[in-house]
Amino acid sequence: MERQWWKESVVYQIYPRSFMDSNGDGIGDLQGIISKLDYLKTLGIDVVWLSPVYESPNDDNGYDISNYQAIMDEFGTIEDWEELLHGLHERGMKLIMDLVVNHSSDEHKWFVESRKSKDNPYRDYYIWRPGKDGREPNNWGSFFSGSAWEYDKTTDEYYLHLFSRKQPDLNWENPKVRKEVYDMMTWWLDKGIDGFRMDVINLISKVQELPDAEGPEGQYHFGGKNFVNGPRIHEFLQEMNREVLSKYDVMTVGETVDVTPEDAALFVGKDRGELNMVFQFELMGIDSGPTGKWEVTPWTLADFKRVMTKWQTALQGNGWNSLYLNNHDQPRMISRFGNDSNPQLHNVSGKMLATLLHTLQGTPYIYQGEELGMTNVRFESIEDYKDIEILNMHKEYVAAGKDEKSIMESIYSKGRDNARTPMQWNGGPQAGFTTGTPWIILNPNYKEINAEKAMADPNSIFHYYRRLIQLRKQHEVIVYGDYQILCEEDKQVYAYLRTLGGDKLLVVLNFYEEPAKFELPEQITFSSQELLISNYDVQPGADIRQFELRPYEARVYKLQG
């Protein structure tokens, strides 16, 4: 296994708007992040991934960028950003930036020019088409509901936007667009950043004929097979690597929609010259019904293990996994896969899920507040939600006559604002996030769940994360060991073995509130055992061949011989 610093790192994602506000306007900012760098150092993380801080009208919270080389006023200045980079590097941490180049904002100067006339030099920076039979050029639906096309009366044509209508898709077929992107990436890398997380990067290549998607007439449909892993995607990424990335020692992770492990191997294969790793969403879809994420269906551990094992084994030796259970686009993991119903189960289930994330093969990603056990939130009114995806879905479902109560239940389970409530720093006013009024309402449980309380409690989820991160640095088997699932048919226990040379790591996790029995397969032999970490007290020298697991119990043993 080839050693790389990014394989050995633990990444912490900061959603700047919700992390820490330094000036009382209710919006997190760069100086707020700078004030918390010692907190991140105490946690032990190696890399910060900063969600977009570029100039933006904020139609999609910064993922609609109007200037890729300027900082959003609400967040601060380029000098603040440079201070942040310096502060991280001074403390031995690295910084990766969000690269959002499938689309820009409609307020970007390129698009402002592009829409002026059909012969404008910037026209071909975006995807423009005439209408068809008095309607859109095709029947593609946007990821954020409705059509993926917006009519523009100035030139009597439509532009493509796979996301919000204020996020027009860039035309990657145009070599000038690609050069603009590569020059911009080089500008940031020369400033000293350590890599990029690339937003929906596998959507940048489209089938040029832009054919209709399959489905009944008169409706909008997901046109994925015409733009997911499109015809030139690998060519574009190899060019990006050749022109830019290969010249720096950086890490790259691509957010890739609808990829299989076979697809991922093409993006991250070690001789492919593309990306280091990808975010895949197969696990994030295990509680989605046939109509998509808002049709919430119960997940099973059998599915969870199948997906995890598939990805662990498929990329072993030829690629690298990214490991995450939540982020800015997903509900809180403890509410989704653990148990937030009472303090005891909250604590042990949060630790159990953390154990999983930090003992599989791959680079773990912690989303802000995860290390405190932050949970989903239930706002009473749709008026309290801010996310464009939630608001569009609510409007569409109400218009279709769906029941308000069931719509809200879907939002409570899956809405992106679950992850976007402000970071809970202490039990004081506004959870210590701001002295003003927060841009989105706090989760009311901040008095029980907050950083100040967690840091003072040696038994907290926070301190458990610190120990897990330290263990990765002490035991190579955790980073580089091969993965083998154990007791595959067990419906309640997820157990696996990691092996590197003579070292073995045994991980045993009970995913449920009910106690469970574990039996180590006979063929696994060892001469010595050491309990590295557990979320309950375990008797020294306890038999590991056979034992009972308590609710959400996690144990990690190092075996030798």
C-alpha positions as CSV (number, residue, x, y, z in Angstrom):
1,M,0.0,0.0,0.0
2,E,1.5,3.3,-1.1
3,R,1.8,5.7,1.8
4,Q,0.4,9.2,1.4
5,W,-0.2,12.0,4.0
6,W,-3.9,12.3,2.9
7,K,-4.5,8.6,3.6
8,E,-3.2,9.1,7.2
9,S,-5.2,12.4,7.8
10,V,-8.5,13.1,9.5
11,V,-10.5,15.9,7.8
12,Y,-12.9,18.3,9.5
13,Q,-15.5,20.0,7.4
14,I,-16.4,23.6,8.3
15,Y,-19.7,25.1,7.1
16,P,-18.6,28.7,7.7
17,R,-22.1,30.3,7.9
18,S,-22.9,28.1,10.9
19,F,-19.5,27.6,12.7
20,M,-18.7,30.8,14.6
21,D,-19.7,34.4,14.3
22,S,-17.1,37.0,15.4
23,N,-19.0,40.3,14.7
24,G,-22.6,39.7,16.0
25,D,-24.4,39.8,12.6
26,G,-25.7,36.2,13.2
27,I,-23.6,34.8,10.3
28,G,-20.4,32.7,10.9
29,D,-17.3,34.1,9.4
30,L,-13.5,33.7,8.9
31,Q,-12.5,35.5,12.1
32,G,-14.9,33.2,13.9
33,I,-13.1,30.2,12.5
34,I,-9.7,31.7,13.4
35,S,-10.9,32.1,17.0
36,K,-11.6,28.3,17.2
37,L,-8.3,26.9,15.7
38,D,-7.1,25.8,19.0
39,Y,-10.3,23.8,19.5
40,L,-9.6,22.0,16.2
41,K,-6.0,21.4,17.3
42,T,-7.2,19.9,20.6
43,L,-9.5,17.6,18.7
44,G,-6.5,16.4,16.7
45,I,-7.6,16.8,13.2
46,D,-5.1,17.2,10.3
47,V,-7.1,18.9,7.5
48,V,-9.9,21.5,7.4
49,W,-12.2,21.4,4.4
50,L,-13.8,24.8,4.1
51,S,-17.2,24.9,2.4
52,P,-17.4,27.9,-0.1
53,V,-16.3,31.3,1.2
54,Y,-16.2,33.0,-2.2
55,E,-18.3,36.0,-3.3
56,S,-21.9,34.8,-3.8
57,P,-25.5,36.0,-3.8
58,N,-26.2,33.0,-1.6
59,D,-29.1,31.4,-3.5
60,D,-27.6,28.1,-2.4
61,N,-25.5,29.2,0.6
62,G,-22.3,29.9,-1.3
63,Y,-22.5,27.1,-3.8
64,D,-23.5,29.7,-6.4
65,I,-20.2,31.6,-6.9
66,S,-20.1,35.1,-8.5
67,N,-16.3,35.6,-8.1
68,Y,-14.0,32.6,-7.6
69,Q,-11.1,34.9,-6.5
70,A,-12.8,37.0,-3.9
71,I,-14.2,36.4,-0.4
72,M,-17.9,36.9,0.5
73,D,-18.3,40.1,2.4
74,E,-20.3,38.4,5.1
75,F,-17.4,36.1,5.8
76,G,-14.6,38.7,5.8
77,T,-11.7,39.7,3.5
78,I,-8.9,37.9,1.6
79,E,-6.6,39.1,4.4
80,D,-8.8,37.2,7.0
81,W,-8.6,34.2,4.7
82,E,-4.8,34.5,4.6
83,E,-4.7,34.7,8.4
84,L,-6.8,31.6,8.6
85,L,-4.5,29.7,6.3
86,H,-1.4,30.9,8.2
87,G,-3.1,29.9,11.6
88,L,-3.8,26.4,10.3
89,H,-0.4,25.8,8.9
90,E,1.2,27.2,12.1
91,R,-0.6,24.6,14.1
92,G,0.3,21.8,11.7
93,M,-3.1,21.6,10.0
94,K,-3.8,21.8,6.3
95,L,-6.6,23.6,4.3
96,I,-8.6,22.3,1.4
97,M,-11.0,24.6,-0.4
98,D,-14.3,23.8,-2.1
99,L,-14.1,23.8,-5.9
100,V,-17.5,24.5,-7.5
101,V,-17.1,24.4,-11.2
102,N,-20.0,22.5,-12.6
103,H,-21.9,25.8,-12.4
104,S,-21.3,29.4,-11.4
105,S,-23.8,32.0,-10.1
106,D,-25.9,33.8,-12.7
107,E,-24.3,36.9,-11.2
108,H,-20.8,35.9,-12.3
109,K,-19.4,38.3,-14.8
110,W,-19.1,35.4,-17.4
111,F,-22.8,34.8,-17.2
112,V,-23.8,38.4,-17.1
113,E,-21.9,38.7,-20.5
114,S,-23.1,35.4,-21.8
115,R,-26.8,36.3,-21.6
116,K,-26.3,39.7,-23.4
117,S,-26.3,38.3,-27.0
118,K,-25.9,35.2,-29.0
119,D,-22.6,36.4,-30.4
120,N,-21.1,37.6,-27.1
121,P,-17.5,36.2,-26.6
122,Y,-18.8,34.6,-23.3
123,R,-22.0,33.0,-24.8
124,D,-20.3,29.6,-25.1
125,Y,-19.1,29.6,-21.5
126,Y,-22.6,28.2,-20.6
127,I,-25.1,25.8,-22.2
128,W,-27.7,27.7,-24.2
129,R,-30.3,26.1,-26.5
130,P,-33.5,27.3,-28.3
131,G,-36.8,26.0,-27.1
132,K,-38.6,23.0,-28.6
133,D,-42.3,23.1,-29.6
134,G,-42.9,26.1,-27.3
135,R,-41.3,24.4,-24.3
136,E,-37.8,23.7,-22.8
137,P,-35.1,22.2,-25.0
138,N,-35.6,18.8,-23.2
139,N,-37.5,17.3,-20.2
140,W,-34.6,17.2,-17.7
141,G,-35.6,18.0,-14.1
142,S,-33.4,20.0,-11.8
143,F,-32.0,18.5,-8.6
144,F,-33.9,21.3,-6.8
145,S,-37.3,20.5,-8.4
146,G,-38.9,21.8,-11.6
147,S,-37.2,22.1,-15.0
148,A,-33.4,22.2,-15.4
149,W,-33.9,25.0,-18.0
150,E,-34.6,28.7,-17.5
151,Y,-35.9,30.9,-20.3
152,D,-34.1,34.1,-20.9
153,K,-36.1,36.6,-23.0
154,T,-33.0,38.8,-24.0
155,T,-32.0,36.2,-26.6
156,D,-35.1,34.1,-26.7
157,E,-33.2,30.9,-25.5
158,Y,-32.9,28.7,-22.5
159,Y,-29.8,28.0,-20.3
160,L,-29.2,24.7,-18.5
161,H,-29.1,24.7,-14.7
162,L,-28.9,21.2,-13.1
163,F,-29.4,22.9,-9.7
164,S,-31.0,26.3,-8.9
165,R,-32.0,28.6,-11.8
166,K,-29.3,31.0,-10.3
167,Q,-26.7,28.3,-10.9
168,P,-26.2,28.0,-14.7
169,D,-24.0,25.1,-15.8
170,L,-20.6,25.9,-17.2
171,N,-19.8,24.5,-20.7
172,W,-16.8,22.3,-20.2
173,E,-16.7,21.5,-23.9
174,N,-15.3,25.1,-24.3
175,P,-11.4,24.9,-23.8
176,K,-11.5,28.6,-22.7
177,V,-13.8,27.6,-19.7
178,R,-11.4,24.9,-18.7
179,K,-8.4,27.2,-18.9
180,E,-10.2,29.8,-16.7
181,V,-10.9,27.1,-14.1
182,Y,-7.3,25.8,-14.2
183,D,-5.9,29.3,-13.9
184,M,-8.2,29.9,-10.9
185,M,-7.2,26.6,-9.2
186,T,-3.5,27.5,-9.7
187,W,-4.1,30.9,-8.1
188,W,-5.4,29.3,-4.9
189,L,-2.7,26.6,-4.9
190,D,0.0,29.3,-5.2
191,K,-1.5,31.0,-2.2
192,G,-0.6,27.8,-0.3
193,I,-3.8,25.7,0.0
194,D,-3.4,21.9,0.3
195,G,-6.1,20.7,-2.1
196,F,-9.7,20.7,-3.2
197,R,-13.0,19.1,-2.5
198,M,-14.7,19.2,-5.9
199,D,-18.5,19.8,-5.9
200,V,-20.6,17.4,-8.1
201,I,-17.5,17.0,-10.3
202,N,-18.8,14.0,-12.2
203,L,-21.5,16.1,-13.8
204,I,-19.2,18.5,-15.8
205,S,-19.4,16.4,-19.0
206,K,-22.8,16.3,-20.8
207,V,-23.9,14.3,-23.8
208,Q,-23.9,17.0,-26.4
209,E,-27.2,16.2,-28.1
210,L,-28.9,16.8,-24.7
211,P,-31.6,14.1,-25.4
212,D,-34.8,13.8,-23.4
213,A,-34.8,11.6,-20.3
214,E,-37.0,8.6,-20.2
215,G,-40.4,9.0,-18.6
216,P,-44.0,10.0,-19.2
217,E,-44.6,13.1,-21.3
218,G,-45.4,16.4,-19.9
219,Q,-43.2,15.9,-16.7
220,Y,-39.6,16.6,-15.8
221,H,-37.3,13.6,-15.3
222,F,-33.8,12.9,-14.0
223,G,-31.6,13.1,-17.1
224,G,-28.6,11.5,-15.2
225,K,-27.4,9.1,-17.9
226,N,-26.8,12.2,-20.1
227,F,-24.6,14.0,-17.6
228,V,-23.5,11.6,-14.8
229,N,-20.0,10.4,-15.7
230,G,-20.5,11.9,-19.1
231,P,-18.5,11.0,-22.2
232,R,-15.5,13.3,-21.6
233,I,-15.4,13.2,-17.8
234,H,-12.1,11.3,-17.4
235,E,-10.5,13.3,-20.2
236,F,-11.4,16.5,-18.4
237,L,-10.1,15.3,-15.0
238,Q,-6.9,13.9,-16.5
239,E,-6.3,17.3,-18.2
240,M,-7.0,19.1,-14.9
241,N,-4.5,16.8,-13.1
242,R,-1.9,17.3,-15.8
243,E,-2.3,21.0,-16.1
244,V,-2.7,21.8,-12.4
245,L,-2.8,19.2,-9.7
246,S,0.2,17.1,-10.6
247,K,2.4,20.2,-10.0
248,Y,1.6,20.3,-6.2
249,D,1.5,18.0,-3.3
250,V,-2.2,18.2,-2.6
251,M,-5.2,16.0,-1.8
252,T,-8.3,15.9,-3.9
253,V,-11.8,14.5,-3.2
254,G,-14.5,14.6,-5.8
255,E,-18.2,14.7,-4.9
256,T,-19.6,12.1,-7.4
257,V,-23.3,11.6,-7.8
258,D,-24.6,8.0,-8.6
259,V,-21.3,6.3,-8.9
260,T,-20.6,2.6,-8.4
261,P,-17.3,1.2,-7.0
262,E,-16.4,0.3,-10.6
263,D,-17.0,4.0,-11.7
264,A,-15.0,5.2,-8.6
265,A,-12.0,3.0,-9.5
266,L,-11.7,5.0,-12.8
267,F,-11.7,8.3,-10.8
268,V,-9.3,7.2,-8.1
269,G,-7.3,4.3,-9.6
270,K,-3.6,4.9,-8.6
271,D,-2.3,5.1,-12.2
272,R,-5.3,7.1,-13.6
273,G,-4.0,10.6,-12.9
274,E,-7.4,11.9,-11.8
275,L,-8.5,12.2,-8.1
276,N,-7.3,10.8,-4.7
277,M,-10.8,9.8,-3.6
278,V,-14.5,10.4,-4.1
279,F,-17.5,10.9,-2.0
280,Q,-20.1,8.3,-3.0
281,F,-23.8,8.4,-2.0
282,E,-24.8,4.8,-2.1
283,L,-24.8,4.6,1.7
284,M,-26.7,7.9,1.9
285,G,-29.5,6.3,-0.2
286,I,-30.3,3.3,2.0
287,D,-33.3,5.0,3.6
288,S,-34.6,6.5,0.4
289,G,-37.7,5.0,-1.3
290,P,-38.3,4.6,-5.1
291,T,-39.2,8.3,-5.6
292,G,-36.0,9.6,-3.9
293,K,-34.7,11.0,-0.7
294,W,-38.0,12.5,0.6
295,E,-39.7,9.0,0.6
296,V,-38.1,7.9,3.9
297,T,-37.9,4.1,4.3
298,P,-36.4,2.2,7.2
299,W,-32.8,1.1,6.6
300,T,-31.4,-2.3,7.6
301,L,-28.0,-3.2,8.9
302,A,-27.8,-5.9,6.2
303,D,-27.9,-3.1,3.6
304,F,-25.5,-0.9,5.5
305,K,-22.9,-3.7,5.8
306,R,-23.4,-4.7,2.1
307,V,-22.7,-1.2,0.9
308,M,-19.8,-0.5,3.2
309,T,-18.2,-3.9,2.4
310,K,-18.7,-3.5,-1.3
311,W,-16.8,-0.2,-1.3
312,Q,-14.1,-1.4,1.1
313,T,-13.2,-4.4,-1.0
314,A,-13.6,-2.9,-4.4
315,L,-11.1,-0.1,-3.9
316,Q,-8.7,-2.1,-1.8
317,G,-5.2,-2.0,-3.3
318,N,-6.2,0.2,-6.2
319,G,-7.9,3.3,-4.8
320,W,-8.9,5.0,-1.6
321,N,-12.2,5.5,0.2
322,S,-13.5,8.7,1.8
323,L,-15.4,7.9,5.0
324,Y,-18.4,10.0,6.2
325,L,-21.8,9.5,7.7
326,N,-23.0,13.1,7.5
327,N,-22.0,16.5,6.0
328,H,-23.7,19.9,5.1
329,D,-26.1,18.1,2.7
330,Q,-27.1,15.2,4.9
331,P,-29.0,14.8,8.2
332,R,-27.1,14.3,11.4
333,M,-25.7,10.8,11.7
334,I,-26.6,10.2,15.3
335,S,-30.3,10.9,14.5
336,R,-30.2,8.8,11.3
337,F,-28.0,5.8,12.2
338,G,-27.7,6.1,16.0
339,N,-30.2,7.0,18.8
340,D,-30.9,10.5,20.0
341,S,-33.8,9.5,22.3
342,N,-32.1,9.8,25.6
343,P,-28.6,11.0,26.9
344,Q,-27.2,7.5,27.6
345,L,-28.1,6.0,24.1
346,H,-27.1,9.3,22.5
347,N,-23.6,9.0,24.0
348,V,-22.9,5.4,23.3
349,S,-24.5,5.4,19.8
350,G,-22.5,8.5,18.8
351,K,-19.3,6.8,19.9
352,M,-20.2,3.5,18.2
353,L,-20.7,5.3,14.8
354,A,-17.5,7.2,15.3
355,T,-15.7,3.9,15.9
356,L,-16.9,2.7,12.6
357,L,-15.8,5.8,10.7
358,H,-12.3,5.8,12.2
359,T,-11.5,2.1,11.8
360,L,-12.4,1.4,8.2
361,Q,-9.9,1.8,5.4
362,G,-10.1,5.3,4.0
363,T,-9.8,9.0,5.1
364,P,-12.4,9.9,7.8
365,Y,-14.4,13.2,7.4
366,I,-15.9,14.8,10.5
367,Y,-18.7,17.3,10.0
368,Q,-18.7,20.2,12.4
369,G,-20.6,19.3,15.6
370,E,-20.5,15.6,14.9
371,E,-17.8,15.3,17.6
372,L,-20.3,16.8,20.1
373,G,-23.1,14.5,19.0
374,M,-25.2,17.3,17.5
375,T,-28.7,16.0,16.3
376,N,-31.4,16.7,13.8
377,V,-33.8,19.6,14.5
378,R,-37.6,19.8,14.2
379,F,-38.7,23.3,13.4
380,E,-42.4,23.7,13.7
381,S,-43.0,25.9,10.7
382,I,-41.7,25.7,7.1
383,E,-41.0,29.5,7.6
384,D,-38.1,28.5,9.9
385,Y,-36.3,26.6,7.1
386,K,-33.7,28.3,4.9
387,D,-32.5,25.7,2.4
388,I,-33.6,26.1,-1.2
389,E,-34.0,22.3,-1.7
390,I,-36.4,22.0,1.3
391,L,-38.4,25.1,0.3
392,N,-38.7,24.0,-3.4
393,M,-39.7,20.5,-2.4
394,H,-42.3,21.8,0.1
395,K,-43.9,24.1,-2.5
396,E,-44.0,21.3,-5.1
397,Y,-45.5,18.7,-2.7
398,V,-48.1,21.1,-1.3
399,A,-49.1,22.0,-4.9
400,A,-49.4,18.2,-5.6
401,G,-51.9,17.9,-2.7
402,K,-49.6,16.0,-0.3
403,D,-50.3,16.1,3.4
404,E,-48.4,18.8,5.3
405,K,-47.7,16.6,8.3
406,S,-46.0,13.9,6.1
407,I,-44.1,16.6,4.2
408,M,-42.7,18.0,7.5
409,E,-41.8,14.5,8.7
410,S,-39.7,14.0,5.6
411,I,-37.9,17.3,6.2
412,Y,-37.2,16.4,9.8
413,S,-35.6,13.2,8.7
414,K,-33.7,14.2,5.6
415,G,-33.6,18.0,5.2
416,R,-30.2,19.7,4.7
417,D,-30.9,22.3,7.4
418,N,-30.5,19.5,10.0
419,A,-26.8,19.9,9.5
420,R,-26.8,23.7,9.2
421,T,-28.1,24.9,12.6
422,P,-25.3,26.8,14.3
423,M,-22.5,25.1,16.1
424,Q,-23.2,24.6,19.8
425,W,-20.3,26.1,21.7
426,N,-21.8,26.5,25.1
427,G,-25.1,26.6,27.1
428,G,-25.2,30.4,27.1
429,P,-27.2,32.8,24.9
430,Q,-27.3,31.6,21.2
431,A,-25.1,28.7,22.2
432,G,-22.1,31.0,22.1
433,F,-22.3,31.1,18.3
434,T,-23.2,34.8,18.0
435,T,-24.1,37.8,20.1
436,G,-26.7,38.7,17.6
437,T,-29.7,36.8,16.0
438,P,-28.5,33.6,14.2
439,W,-29.2,33.4,10.5
440,I,-31.1,30.1,11.2
441,I,-32.6,29.0,14.5
442,L,-30.5,27.0,16.9
443,N,-31.3,23.5,17.8
444,P,-33.0,23.9,21.2
445,N,-30.9,21.1,22.8
446,Y,-27.7,23.2,22.9
447,K,-27.9,23.5,26.7
448,E,-27.3,19.7,26.9
449,I,-25.1,19.3,23.8
450,N,-22.3,21.8,23.5
451,A,-18.5,22.0,23.2
452,E,-17.9,23.5,26.6
453,K,-19.8,20.7,28.4
454,A,-18.2,18.0,26.2
455,M,-14.6,19.2,26.8
456,A,-15.2,19.2,30.5
457,D,-16.5,15.7,30.6
458,P,-13.9,12.9,30.1
459,N,-16.7,10.5,29.1
460,S,-18.0,12.7,26.3
461,I,-18.3,11.9,22.6
462,F,-15.7,14.7,22.0
463,H,-13.0,13.0,24.0
464,Y,-13.8,9.7,22.4
465,Y,-13.1,11.3,19.0
466,R,-9.8,12.6,20.3
467,R,-8.8,9.0,21.3
468,L,-9.9,7.6,17.9
469,I,-7.9,10.2,16.0
470,Q,-4.8,9.4,18.2
471,L,-5.2,5.7,17.6
472,R,-5.0,6.2,13.9
473,K,-1.6,7.9,14.4
474,Q,-0.3,5.1,16.6
475,H,-1.4,2.0,14.7
476,E,-0.7,1.6,11.0
477,V,-3.1,-1.3,10.7
478,I,-6.0,1.2,11.2
479,V,-4.9,3.2,8.2
480,Y,-3.4,0.6,5.9
481,G,-4.8,-2.7,7.0
482,D,-6.9,-4.8,4.6
483,Y,-10.6,-5.2,5.4
484,Q,-12.5,-8.5,5.9
485,I,-16.1,-8.6,7.1
486,L,-17.0,-11.1,9.8
487,C,-20.4,-12.6,10.8
488,E,-21.8,-11.2,7.6
489,E,-25.3,-12.6,8.2
490,D,-25.7,-11.1,11.7
491,K,-28.6,-8.7,11.6
492,Q,-27.5,-6.7,14.6
493,V,-23.7,-6.7,14.8
494,Y,-21.2,-5.2,12.3
495,A,-17.8,-6.9,12.9
496,Y,-14.7,-6.8,10.7
497,L,-11.0,-7.5,10.7
498,R,-8.3,-5.2,9.5
499,T,-4.9,-6.9,8.7
500,L,-1.5,-5.5,8.1
501,G,1.4,-8.0,8.3
502,G,1.3,-9.7,11.7
503,D,-1.1,-7.1,13.1
504,K,-4.9,-7.6,13.2
505,L,-7.5,-5.1,14.3
506,L,-10.9,-6.6,15.4
507,V,-13.8,-4.1,15.4
508,V,-17.2,-5.2,16.9
509,L,-20.2,-2.9,16.8
510,N,-23.7,-3.4,18.0
511,F,-25.9,-1.1,15.9
512,Y,-29.1,-1.5,18.1
513,E,-30.5,-0.8,21.5
514,E,-31.0,-4.5,22.2
515,P,-28.1,-6.5,23.6
516,A,-26.4,-8.9,21.0
517,K,-24.1,-11.9,21.1
518,F,-20.8,-11.9,19.2
519,E,-18.8,-15.0,18.4
520,L,-15.3,-14.8,16.8
521,P,-15.0,-17.2,13.9
522,E,-12.7,-20.1,14.8
523,Q,-10.3,-19.6,11.9
524,I,-9.1,-16.3,13.4
525,T,-6.1,-17.1,15.6
526,F,-4.0,-14.9,17.8
527,S,-1.6,-15.1,20.7
528,S,-2.2,-11.8,22.4
529,Q,-5.0,-9.2,22.6
530,E,-5.2,-5.6,23.6
531,L,-8.4,-3.5,23.9
532,L,-7.6,-0.2,22.2
533,I,-10.9,1.5,22.7
534,S,-14.5,0.8,23.8
535,N,-17.5,2.9,24.6
536,Y,-18.3,0.9,27.8
537,D,-16.0,-0.4,30.6
538,V,-14.7,-3.8,29.7
539,Q,-13.2,-6.3,32.2
540,P,-9.5,-6.7,31.6
541,G,-8.7,-10.0,30.0
542,A,-12.4,-10.6,29.1
543,D,-12.9,-13.4,26.6
544,I,-13.1,-12.1,23.1
545,R,-14.0,-15.4,21.4
546,Q,-17.6,-15.0,22.7
547,F,-19.2,-12.1,24.6
548,E,-22.4,-10.2,24.9
549,L,-22.6,-6.6,23.5
550,R,-24.6,-3.9,25.4
551,P,-26.8,-1.4,23.6
552,Y,-24.7,0.3,20.8
553,E,-21.5,-1.2,22.2
554,A,-18.3,-0.8,20.3
555,R,-15.0,-2.6,21.0
556,V,-11.7,-2.4,19.1
557,Y,-9.0,-5.0,19.8
558,K,-5.5,-5.2,18.5
559,L,-4.5,-8.9,18.0
560,Q,-1.1,-10.3,17.4
561,G,0.4,-13.6,16.5
